[in-house]
Amino acid sequence: MYALIMAGGGGTRLWPHSRLEHPKQFVDLFRTQTLLQKAYHRITPLVPPENVYVVTGARYADMAREQLAGLPPENVIAEPAARNTAPAVGLGALRIRRRDPDATMIVLTADHLIRKDEHFRAALGAAGPVAETGALVTLGIHPTGPATGFGYIEQGEPLGVFGDGFEAYRVVRFTEKPDRQTAIAFFASERYHWNSGMFIWKVGALMDEVARQLPDLYAALIEIEAALDTPQAQATLERVWAGIKGISVDYGVMENARSVAVLPVDIGWSDVGSWAAIYDETADRSGANVVQAGELLQIDTEGCLVQSSKLIAAVGLRDLVIVDTEDVLMICPRGRAQDVRKLVQMLEDQGREELL
């Protein structure tokens, strides 16, 4: 097995702590390890470090190497520019296919939290034999409610039981983030799972689907592959990459692939997609205040998340996120934490790059 960790996201919903030069996967959000470090150490008991690759933006490549001391430096793949996940996955697949054309390839995210590490690795091991059949396999997360912030996967006919009791199903369809009523119906049916964005497949099966569905991307990847390990490798990558159109692997490959399977799993998964998610992961009880940094002096204040380098004095506050950095103080209700990305968009529109 080989693993590719995607580490190129911007983490705008965790602004102002997550910044363009230091996005959330490289940030120690839980005061233990960065999310990238967690992702790496989570997979290495199953996949040896020499078989683990990280694909990230060129500006983050050195940061990834610094954070992952056990990873061979050459296993960090630098994208010249962001082109969404399908090109990133394709770039990683080239490197893996060059080493082993028959490789089983695991695609992971660097910015998610998984609490049940051993069960997660067992699920990946169980997915391997499913991938051997030629199917593109995805891990589906058991939904805990009718969330509208995730894509959904509908399971179809059973394909059997694999590994230590993991059931696999053929995928009927993918649905992007649904409206509330649709999400309620999906949750009630018990046939739908959240799309984790984590995949397992034979590298050849993936490349065959890229060739069939995204021929322009496939042609670009083949041109890049031809120059690997030559003096022209970097120049070719930069030239070809500039002409590649961005598209997600979910939309570009998975939705219309000929054979797709899902393994429903309960791995303690969170996409850590907002400050509200950070609160949910760290609060020891409902209504508790969470102080990640700094100090909170409070009277009649509940359910607040505080991250600051100074004392925060609060009176009568409820369910707020307070993030105080050197140049920004951000305050919002926890229930509107998803809207933080809109603040980032406003700064982008105003050209205030120094605050991004």
KEKE-3310 file (N, C-alpha, C; in steps of 0.2 Angstrom, whole numbers, plus 5000, padded with zeros to 4 digits):
npx = (5004:5002:5002:4994:4994:4983:4987:4984:4974:4966:4959:4950:4939:4944:4950:4955:4966:4971:4980:4984:4998:5000:4991:4977:4980:4993:4994:4994:4981:4975:4984:4993:4998:5001:4987:4992:5003:4996:4989:4999:5006:4996:4994:5006:5008:5002:5006:5022:5034:5042:5033:5024:5016:5015:5005:5006:5004:5017:5022:5021:5028:5041:5038:5030:5039:5047:5039:5036:5047:5051:5047:5053:5061:5060:5047:5038:5027:5026:5014:5013:5003:4987:4975:4963:4957:4957:4968:4979:4978:4981:4994:5001:4998:5005:5019:5018:5014:5025:5034:5028:5018:5007:5002:4992:4983:4980:4971:4971:4966:4973:4968:4958:4950:4952:4947:4947:4959:4965:4954:4951:4963:4961:4949:4954:4963:4953:4947:4956:4956:4943:4947:4955:4947:4945:4937:4934:4936:4928:4927:4913:4905:4896:4882:4878:4868:4856:4865:4869:4881:4890:4894:4884:4883:4875:4871:4871:4868:4874:4891:4898:4907:4922:4939:4939:4925:4919:4907:4904:4898:4890:4890:4877:4874:4882:4879:4879:4881:4866:4850:4841:4829:4831:4842:4837:4829:4838:4845:4836:4833:4844:4852:4862:4878:4890:4901:4918:4929:4940:4949:4952:4961:4966:4981:4981:4968:4962:4969:4965:4952:4953:4959:4948:4937:4943:4951:4959:4966:4972:4981:4989:4995:5002:5012:5019:5023:5032:5043:5048:5061:5071:5082:5073:5061:5055:5053:5045:5034:5029:5026:5016:5007:5001:4992:4982:4965:4956:4948:4937:4941:4930:4919:4925:4929:4924:4910:4905:4912:4915:4915:4911:4913:4908:4913:4905:4909:4913:4923:4926:4926:4929:4928:4934:4930:4927:4926:4917:4917:4929:4927:4917:4925:4933:4927:4922:4910:4892:4890:4901:4916:4929:4946:4959:4970:4979:4969:4954:4944:4929:4911:4896:4897:4895:4899:4908:4922:4939:4953:4968:4981:4981:4973:4956:4942:4926:4908:4893:4891:4887:4890:4900:4913:4929:4943:4959:4972:4988:4985:4972:4956:4943:4926:4912:4896:4895:4886:4886:4898:4902:4902:4913:4922:4916:4921:4934:4933:4928:4939:4948:4942:4944:4957:4966:4978:4988:4981:4976)
npy = (4994:5011:5029:5044:5060:5074:5090:5104:5113:5129:5133:5143:5145:5144:5156:5170:5163:5152:5155:5162:5160:5151:5139:5129:5115:5115:5120:5120:5116:5110:5110:5099:5091:5096:5096:5090:5083:5074:5067:5060:5053:5044:5036:5029:5017:5008:5010:5011:5025:5028:5025:5034:5049:5067:5079:5096:5114:5124:5134:5129:5117:5116:5118:5107:5097:5101:5099:5085:5075:5062:5058:5055:5068:5070:5064:5074:5082:5096:5107:5118:5128:5130:5118:5111:5095:5084:5085:5086:5073:5066:5070:5064:5051:5048:5048:5037:5027:5026:5020:5008:5000:4992:4996:4999:5012:5024:5038:5052:5065:5080:5089:5084:5077:5062:5051:5038:5029:5016:5008:5015:5012:4999:4999:5004:4994:4984:4989:4987:4974:4976:4986:4979:4972:4981:4992:5009:5015:5022:5030:5030:5041:5037:5046:5058:5066:5077:5084:5099:5103:5093:5082:5068:5050:5038:5021:5006:4990:4976:4971:4962:4956:4963:4961:4965:4963:4973:4980:4982:4991:4994:5010:5020:5034:5050:5065:5082:5095:5095:5103:5107:5100:5089:5083:5079:5069:5060:5057:5050:5039:5030:5025:5033:5041:5052:5060:5057:5061:5053:5040:5024:5014:5005:5010:5010:5008:5020:5029:5025:5029:5043:5045:5041:5050:5062:5067:5078:5082:5070:5069:5079:5075:5064:5070:5077:5066:5060:5068:5066:5064:5069:5083:5092:5091:5100:5112:5107:5103:5115:5122:5114:5113:5125:5126:5117:5114:5117:5104:5094:5078:5071:5076:5076:5062:5052:5053:5048:5036:5019:5009:5010:5009:5009:5010:5010:5018:5021:5031:5041:5054:5071:5085:5096:5109:5122:5135:5132:5118:5115:5119:5109:5098:5100:5104:5099:5097:5102:5119:5122:5133:5135:5137:5140:5147:5160:5169:5168:5178:5178:5182:5175:5169:5158:5143:5148:5149:5153:5160:5168:5179:5187:5192:5189:5197:5194:5197:5190:5183:5172:5157:5161:5164:5169:5175:5181:5188:5194:5205:5204:5204:5193:5190:5180:5173:5155:5148:5154:5151:5146:5156:5164:5162:5171:5183:5182:5182:5195:5202:5198:5204:5217:5218:5216:5209:5207:5203:5191)
npz = (5000:4997:5002:4999:5005:5005:5006:5003:5006:5010:5022:5026:5035:5047:5049:5060:5063:5055:5041:5025:5022:5032:5033:5040:5041:5044:5057:5074:5081:5092:5102:5102:5091:5074:5062:5050:5054:5063:5053:5046:5056:5060:5049:5046:5054:5046:5033:5027:5030:5019:5009:5009:5003:5001:4995:4991:4991:4982:4990:5003:5004:5010:5023:5025:5025:5036:5046:5046:5050:5049:5036:5019:5011:4997:4995:4997:4987:4976:4971:4958:4958:4965:4960:4963:4968:4959:4949:4959:4965:4954:4951:4962:4960:4948:4953:4962:4954:4946:4954:4958:4947:4950:4962:4977:4981:4994:4997:5007:5018:5025:5034:5042:5057:5066:5078:5081:5078:5076:5072:5060:5053:5051:5043:5032:5028:5026:5015:5005:4998:4992:4983:4975:4966:4956:4959:4963:4979:4993:5009:5019:5030:5045:5047:5059:5060:5051:5042:5032:5027:5021:5008:5001:5001:4993:4997:4988:4982:4992:4993:5000:5015:5022:5028:5046:5048:5040:5030:5013:5000:4984:4976:4973:4970:4971:4981:4981:4994:5002:5003:5018:5020:5011:5017:5029:5025:5019:5030:5038:5030:5031:5022:5017:5018:5024:5014:5015:5008:5007:4999:4992:4980:4966:4958:4944:4941:4945:4936:4924:4924:4925:4912:4904:4908:4910:4899:4895:4906:4909:4898:4901:4913:4908:4900:4910:4917:4908:4909:4922:4934:4926:4920:4915:4922:4932:4925:4915:4923:4928:4917:4910:4921:4922:4912:4916:4920:4935:4945:4955:4962:4966:4959:4946:4944:4953:4953:4941:4938:4933:4942:4958:4976:4993:5010:5024:5039:5056:5063:5072:5065:5060:5050:5055:5051:5055:5068:5077:5076:5081:5094:5098:5098:5108:5120:5136:5141:5138:5135:5142:5144:5132:5133:5123:5121:5130:5143:5152:5160:5168:5170:5172:5159:5146:5135:5126:5115:5116:5110:5112:5115:5126:5141:5141:5146:5151:5151:5154:5142:5128:5120:5110:5098:5101:5094:5095:5087:5083:5074:5071:5078:5080:5082:5084:5084:5089:5081:5069:5064:5051:5043:5043:5033:5024:5028:5025:5011:5009:5013:5003:4992:4995:4993:5003:5007:5017:5028:5026)
capx = (5000:5005:4997:4995:4990:4982:4988:4984:4968:4967:4957:4948:4934:4947:4953:4962:4972:4973:4981:4986:5005:5000:4984:4975:4983:5000:4993:4993:4974:4973:4990:4997:5002:4997:4983:4996:5007:4992:4987:5005:5007:4990:4994:5012:5008:4999:5010:5029:5035:5044:5028:5019:5018:5011:5005:5004:5006:5024:5024:5020:5032:5046:5034:5028:5046:5050:5034:5036:5054:5052:5046:5058:5060:5058:5040:5033:5026:5024:5010:5015:4997:4981:4970:4958:4959:4959:4975:4983:4978:4984:5001:5003:4997:5011:5024:5017:5014:5032:5037:5024:5012:5001:5001:4986:4984:4976:4971:4969:4966:4978:4965:4953:4952:4950:4948:4948:4965:4966:4948:4952:4968:4957:4945:4958:4965:4948:4946:4961:4953:4938:4950:4958:4942:4945:4932:4936:4933:4927:4925:4907:4905:4890:4880:4875:4862:4855:4870:4869:4888:4893:4891:4882:4884:4870:4874:4867:4868:4880:4897:4902:4911:4929:4943:4936:4918:4918:4903:4905:4892:4891:4888:4872:4876:4884:4875:4883:4878:4859:4846:4839:4824:4834:4847:4833:4826:4844:4847:4831:4833:4849:4856:4866:4883:4894:4907:4924:4935:4946:4948:4957:4960:4972:4983:4979:4960:4961:4972:4960:4946:4955:4959:4941:4933:4946:4956:4964:4970:4977:4986:4994:4999:5007:5017:5023:5027:5038:5049:5050:5068:5075:5083:5067:5055:5052:5051:5039:5028:5026:5023:5010:5002:4998:4986:4977:4959:4954:4942:4938:4941:4923:4915:4928:4931:4920:4903:4903:4916:4911:4914:4913:4911:4908:4913:4903:4913:4912:4930:4927:4928:4927:4932:4937:4929:4925:4928:4912:4919:4935:4923:4914:4930:4937:4923:4921:4902:4888:4890:4908:4920:4935:4951:4964:4976:4977:4966:4947:4941:4922:4906:4890:4898:4895:4899:4913:4929:4943:4960:4971:4988:4980:4967:4949:4937:4919:4902:4886:4892:4884:4891:4904:4920:4934:4950:4963:4979:4992:4983:4965:4951:4937:4921:4906:4892:4897:4881:4888:4906:4904:4902:4920:4925:4914:4925:4940:4931:4928:4946:4951:4939:4946:4964:4970:4982:4992:4977:4973)
capy = (5000:5018:5034:5051:5065:5080:5096:5110:5118:5136:5133:5150:5145:5145:5163:5172:5158:5149:5161:5160:5158:5145:5136:5125:5109:5116:5124:5116:5118:5106:5110:5093:5091:5099:5091:5086:5078:5069:5062:5056:5047:5040:5031:5026:5010:5004:5012:5014:5032:5028:5024:5040:5055:5073:5084:5102:5120:5125:5138:5125:5111:5116:5118:5100:5093:5102:5096:5078:5073:5055:5057:5056:5074:5069:5062:5080:5084:5103:5109:5125:5132:5126:5116:5107:5089:5079:5086:5084:5066:5063:5071:5059:5044:5047:5046:5030:5022:5025:5015:5002:5000:4988:4999:5001:5019:5027:5046:5055:5073:5082:5094:5081:5074:5055:5049:5030:5028:5009:5007:5019:5008:4992:5000:5005:4987:4980:4992:4985:4969:4979:4990:4974:4971:4986:4997:5015:5014:5028:5029:5034:5042:5037:5053:5059:5071:5079:5090:5101:5105:5088:5078:5062:5045:5033:5015:5001:4982:4974:4968:4957:4958:4962:4963:4963:4965:4980:4979:4986:4992:4998:5017:5022:5041:5055:5071:5087:5097:5096:5108:5105:5094:5083:5080:5075:5063:5056:5054:5045:5033:5026:5022:5038:5042:5058:5059:5059:5063:5048:5035:5018:5011:5003:5016:5009:5009:5028:5032:5023:5033:5049:5045:5041:5055:5069:5066:5083:5081:5064:5070:5084:5071:5060:5074:5078:5059:5058:5072:5064:5062:5072:5090:5096:5089:5106:5116:5104:5103:5122:5124:5110:5114:5132:5125:5112:5117:5114:5100:5090:5071:5069:5078:5074:5055:5047:5053:5044:5031:5013:5004:5013:5006:5013:5006:5014:5018:5025:5032:5047:5059:5077:5089:5102:5114:5129:5136:5128:5111:5115:5119:5103:5093:5101:5106:5093:5097:5107:5125:5124:5138:5132:5142:5136:5151:5166:5168:5170:5181:5179:5182:5173:5167:5150:5141:5152:5147:5159:5159:5174:5180:5191:5191:5191:5198:5193:5197:5189:5181:5165:5154:5165:5162:5175:5173:5187:5187:5200:5210:5204:5202:5190:5188:5178:5167:5149:5145:5157:5150:5144:5163:5167:5162:5177:5188:5181:5184:5202:5205:5197:5208:5223:5218:5217:5203:5207:5200:5184)
capz = (5000:4997:5004:4997:5010:5002:5011:5000:5007:5013:5029:5027:5040:5054:5050:5058:5065:5049:5036:5018:5023:5037:5034:5046:5041:5047:5063:5080:5083:5098:5106:5103:5084:5068:5058:5045:5058:5065:5048:5045:5061:5060:5043:5046:5057:5041:5027:5029:5028:5012:5004:5010:4999:5003:4989:4994:4987:4982:4996:5009:5003:5015:5029:5026:5026:5042:5051:5045:5050:5046:5029:5015:5008:4990:4995:4997:4980:4977:4965:4956:4959:4967:4954:4966:4970:4954:4947:4964:4966:4948:4952:4967:4956:4944:4957:4965:4948:4943:4959:4958:4943:4953:4969:4980:4983:4998:4997:5013:5019:5030:5038:5046:5063:5067:5085:5082:5074:5075:5068:5054:5049:5050:5038:5026:5027:5023:5008:5000:4994:4988:4977:4971:4961:4951:4961:4967:4985:4997:5016:5020:5037:5047:5049:5066:5060:5044:5041:5026:5025:5018:5002:5004:4996:4993:4996:4984:4984:4996:4990:5005:5021:5021:5034:5052:5048:5037:5024:5007:4996:4978:4976:4968:4968:4976:4981:4984:5000:5001:5007:5025:5019:5008:5022:5034:5021:5018:5037:5040:5026:5034:5016:5015:5022:5023:5010:5019:5004:5008:4994:4991:4974:4962:4954:4937:4940:4945:4930:4918:4924:4923:4905:4901:4910:4910:4894:4895:4912:4908:4893:4904:4917:4904:4898:4916:4919:4904:4911:4929:4935:4920:4921:4913:4926:4936:4920:4912:4928:4929:4910:4909:4926:4920:4907:4919:4924:4942:4946:4961:4961:4967:4953:4939:4943:4957:4952:4935:4938:4931:4948:4965:4982:4999:5016:5029:5045:5062:5065:5075:5060:5060:5045:5058:5046:5058:5075:5080:5076:5086:5101:5099:5099:5114:5126:5140:5142:5134:5139:5145:5140:5130:5132:5119:5123:5134:5149:5152:5166:5166:5174:5169:5152:5144:5129:5122:5113:5117:5108:5113:5119:5132:5145:5139:5151:5148:5156:5151:5135:5127:5113:5105:5096:5101:5092:5095:5085:5083:5069:5070:5083:5077:5086:5080:5087:5087:5076:5063:5062:5044:5039:5044:5026:5020:5030:5021:5004:5009:5013:4997:4987:4996:4992:5010:5007:5023:5033:5023)
cpx = (5004:4999:4999:4990:4990:4983:4988:4979:4970:4964:4954:4942:4937:4952:4951:4968:4975:4974:4984:4993:5005:4993:4983:4978:4990:5000:4991:4986:4972:4979:4993:5001:4997:4992:4987:5000:5002:4990:4993:5006:5001:4991:5001:5012:5006:5004:5017:5030:5038:5039:5022:5021:5013:5011:5002:5006:5014:5026:5024:5025:5038:5043:5032:5034:5048:5045:5034:5043:5055:5050:5051:5057:5057:5050:5035:5033:5023:5020:5012:5009:4991:4976:4965:4961:4961:4966:4980:4984:4982:4992:5004:5003:5003:5017:5024:5017:5021:5036:5034:5018:5006:5000:4993:4987:4979:4976:4968:4969:4970:4974:4959:4955:4949:4952:4950:4953:4965:4960:4949:4957:4965:4953:4949:4961:4960:4946:4950:4959:4947:4941:4953:4953:4941:4940:4936:4932:4933:4925:4919:4907:4897:4887:4877:4869:4861:4859:4869:4876:4892:4890:4889:4883:4879:4872:4868:4867:4875:4885:4900:4904:4918:4933:4939:4929:4916:4913:4904:4899:4893:4887:4883:4873:4879:4880:4879:4879:4871:4856:4844:4834:4827:4839:4843:4831:4832:4845:4842:4831:4839:4853:4861:4872:4887:4900:4914:4929:4941:4944:4954:4955:4967:4974:4981:4972:4959:4963:4968:4954:4947:4956:4953:4937:4936:4952:4961:4969:4975:4982:4992:4998:5004:5013:5022:5027:5033:5044:5052:5058:5073:5077:5077:5061:5052:5049:5045:5033:5025:5023:5016:5005:4998:4992:4981:4971:4958:4948:4943:4938:4934:4919:4918:4929:4925:4913:4901:4908:4912:4910:4916:4910:4912:4909:4911:4907:4911:4919:4931:4929:4925:4931:4935:4936:4927:4927:4923:4914:4925:4932:4920:4919:4933:4933:4921:4914:4899:4889:4897:4912:4927:4940:4957:4971:4974:4973:4959:4945:4933:4917:4900:4891:4899:4896:4903:4919:4933:4950:4963:4977:4987:4974:4961:4945:4930:4914:4896:4886:4890:4886:4894:4910:4924:4941:4954:4970:4982:4989:4975:4961:4945:4932:4915:4902:4894:4892:4882:4895:4907:4905:4909:4923:4922:4918:4932:4939:4931:4935:4950:4948:4942:4954:4968:4973:4986:4988:4974:4978)
cpy = (5006:5023:5040:5056:5071:5086:5102:5115:5124:5137:5140:5150:5146:5151:5166:5168:5155:5155:5158:5157:5152:5143:5131:5118:5109:5119:5119:5118:5115:5106:5104:5092:5095:5094:5087:5081:5072:5064:5058:5051:5042:5034:5027:5019:5005:5004:5014:5021:5032:5027:5029:5046:5061:5077:5091:5108:5121:5129:5135:5119:5111:5115:5111:5096:5095:5099:5088:5075:5066:5053:5059:5063:5074:5067:5068:5082:5091:5105:5116:5130:5127:5124:5111:5100:5084:5079:5084:5077:5063:5064:5066:5052:5043:5045:5039:5025:5021:5020:5008:5002:4997:4990:5000:5008:5022:5035:5048:5062:5074:5087:5091:5078:5067:5053:5042:5028:5020:5006:5009:5014:5002:4993:5001:4998:4983:4983:4990:4980:4971:4982:4985:4971:4976:4992:5003:5015:5021:5026:5033:5035:5041:5044:5053:5064:5073:5085:5092:5103:5100:5085:5072:5057:5040:5026:5010:4994:4981:4970:4963:4961:4957:4964:4961:4966:4971:4978:4984:4986:4996:5005:5018:5029:5045:5061:5076:5090:5099:5101:5104:5099:5088:5080:5077:5069:5058:5053:5049:5039:5028:5022:5027:5039:5049:5056:5062:5062:5059:5042:5030:5015:5009:5009:5016:5010:5017:5031:5031:5027:5040:5050:5045:5047:5062:5068:5072:5083:5075:5065:5075:5080:5066:5064:5076:5072:5058:5062:5070:5062:5064:5080:5094:5095:5095:5110:5114:5104:5110:5124:5121:5112:5121:5131:5120:5116:5113:5110:5096:5083:5068:5070:5075:5066:5051:5047:5049:5038:5024:5009:5008:5010:5010:5008:5011:5013:5023:5026:5038:5053:5066:5081:5095:5108:5121:5129:5132:5120:5110:5115:5112:5098:5094:5102:5099:5092:5102:5113:5127:5129:5134:5138:5139:5140:5157:5164:5171:5172:5182:5179:5180:5172:5160:5149:5144:5148:5153:5157:5166:5174:5184:5189:5193:5191:5198:5193:5195:5186:5174:5163:5158:5162:5169:5173:5180:5185:5194:5206:5210:5201:5199:5188:5186:5173:5160:5146:5148:5156:5149:5151:5166:5167:5168:5183:5188:5184:5192:5205:5204:5202:5215:5224:5218:5210:5202:5204:5193:5179)
cpz = (5000:4999:5001:5002:5006:5007:5008:5001:5011:5020:5031:5033:5047:5054:5056:5060:5059:5043:5030:5018:5028:5038:5039:5046:5044:5054:5069:5084:5090:5103:5107:5097:5079:5065:5053:5049:5061:5059:5046:5050:5062:5054:5043:5049:5051:5035:5029:5027:5021:5007:5005:5007:5002:4997:4992:4989:4987:4988:5002:5009:5009:5022:5031:5028:5033:5048:5051:5045:5048:5039:5024:5011:5001:4990:4996:4990:4980:4970:4964:4958:4961:4960:4956:4966:4965:4951:4953:4965:4960:4948:4956:4964:4952:4948:4960:4959:4945:4948:4958:4954:4946:4960:4971:4983:4988:4998:5003:5014:5025:5035:5042:5052:5064:5074:5086:5077:5072:5070:5061:5050:5047:5044:5031:5023:5023:5016:5003:4995:4989:4982:4972:4965:4956:4953:4964:4973:4989:5004:5017:5028:5040:5050:5056:5066:5053:5042:5034:5023:5022:5012:5005:4998:4998:4992:4992:4987:4988:4992:4994:5011:5020:5028:5041:5053:5045:5030:5019:5003:4989:4979:4971:4966:4973:4975:4984:4990:4999:5005:5014:5024:5016:5013:5027:5031:5021:5025:5039:5036:5028:5028:5014:5020:5020:5019:5013:5015:5004:5003:4995:4984:4971:4958:4947:4936:4940:4938:4924:4918:4923:4915:4901:4902:4909:4905:4894:4901:4912:4903:4896:4909:4914:4902:4904:4918:4915:4906:4918:4929:4929:4923:4919:4917:4929:4930:4916:4916:4928:4922:4909:4914:4925:4916:4910:4922:4930:4942:4951:4959:4962:4961:4946:4938:4946:4955:4946:4933:4936:4937:4954:4970:4988:5005:5021:5036:5050:5065:5069:5071:5061:5055:5048:5054:5049:5065:5079:5081:5081:5093:5102:5101:5105:5120:5129:5142:5139:5139:5142:5141:5138:5129:5129:5121:5126:5141:5149:5159:5165:5171:5170:5161:5151:5137:5124:5121:5113:5115:5108:5116:5125:5136:5142:5145:5148:5153:5152:5144:5134:5120:5108:5104:5097:5100:5091:5093:5085:5079:5068:5077:5080:5082:5082:5084:5084:5081:5070:5061:5055:5040:5040:5037:5022:5022:5026:5014:5004:5009:5006:4992:4988:4995:4998:5011:5013:5028:5031:5026)
residu = (MET:TYR:ALA:LEU:ILE:MET:ALA:GLY:GLY:GLY:GLY:THR:ARG:LEU:TRP:PRO:HIS:SER:ARG:LEU:GLU:HIS:PRO:LYS:GLN:PHE:VAL:ASP:LEU:PHE:ARG:THR:GLN:THR:LEU:LEU:GLN:LYS:ALA:TYR:HIS:ARG:ILE:THR:PRO:LEU:VAL:PRO:PRO:GLU:ASN:VAL:TYR:VAL:VAL:THR:GLY:ALA:ARG:TYR:ALA:ASP:MET:ALA:ARG:GLU:GLN:LEU:ALA:GLY:LEU:PRO:PRO:GLU:ASN:VAL:ILE:ALA:GLU:PRO:ALA:ALA:ARG:ASN:THR:ALA:PRO:ALA:VAL:GLY:LEU:GLY:ALA:LEU:ARG:ILE:ARG:ARG:ARG:ASP:PRO:ASP:ALA:THR:MET:ILE:VAL:LEU:THR:ALA:ASP:HIS:LEU:ILE:ARG:LYS:ASP:GLU:HIS:PHE:ARG:ALA:ALA:LEU:GLY:ALA:ALA:GLY:PRO:VAL:ALA:GLU:THR:GLY:ALA:LEU:VAL:THR:LEU:GLY:ILE:HIS:PRO:THR:GLY:PRO:ALA:THR:GLY:PHE:GLY:TYR:ILE:GLU:GLN:GLY:GLU:PRO:LEU:GLY:VAL:PHE:GLY:ASP:GLY:PHE:GLU:ALA:TYR:ARG:VAL:VAL:ARG:PHE:THR:GLU:LYS:PRO:ASP:ARG:GLN:THR:ALA:ILE:ALA:PHE:PHE:ALA:SER:GLU:ARG:TYR:HIS:TRP:ASN:SER:GLY:MET:PHE:ILE:TRP:LYS:VAL:GLY:ALA:LEU:MET:ASP:GLU:VAL:ALA:ARG:GLN:LEU:PRO:ASP:LEU:TYR:ALA:ALA:LEU:ILE:GLU:ILE:GLU:ALA:ALA:LEU:ASP:THR:PRO:GLN:ALA:GLN:ALA:THR:LEU:GLU:ARG:VAL:TRP:ALA:GLY:ILE:LYS:GLY:ILE:SER:VAL:ASP:TYR:GLY:VAL:MET:GLU:ASN:ALA:ARG:SER:VAL:ALA:VAL:LEU:PRO:VAL:ASP:ILE:GLY:TRP:SER:ASP:VAL:GLY:SER:TRP:ALA:ALA:ILE:TYR:ASP:GLU:THR:ALA:ASP:ARG:SER:GLY:ALA:ASN:VAL:VAL:GLN:ALA:GLY:GLU:LEU:LEU:GLN:ILE:ASP:THR:GLU:GLY:CYS:LEU:VAL:GLN:SER:SER:LYS:LEU:ILE:ALA:ALA:VAL:GLY:LEU:ARG:ASP:LEU:VAL:ILE:VAL:ASP:THR:GLU:ASP:VAL:LEU:MET:ILE:CYS:PRO:ARG:GLY:ARG:ALA:GLN:ASP:VAL:ARG:LYS:LEU:VAL:GLN:MET:LEU:GLU:ASP:GLN:GLY:ARG:GLU:GLU:LEU:LEU)
# end
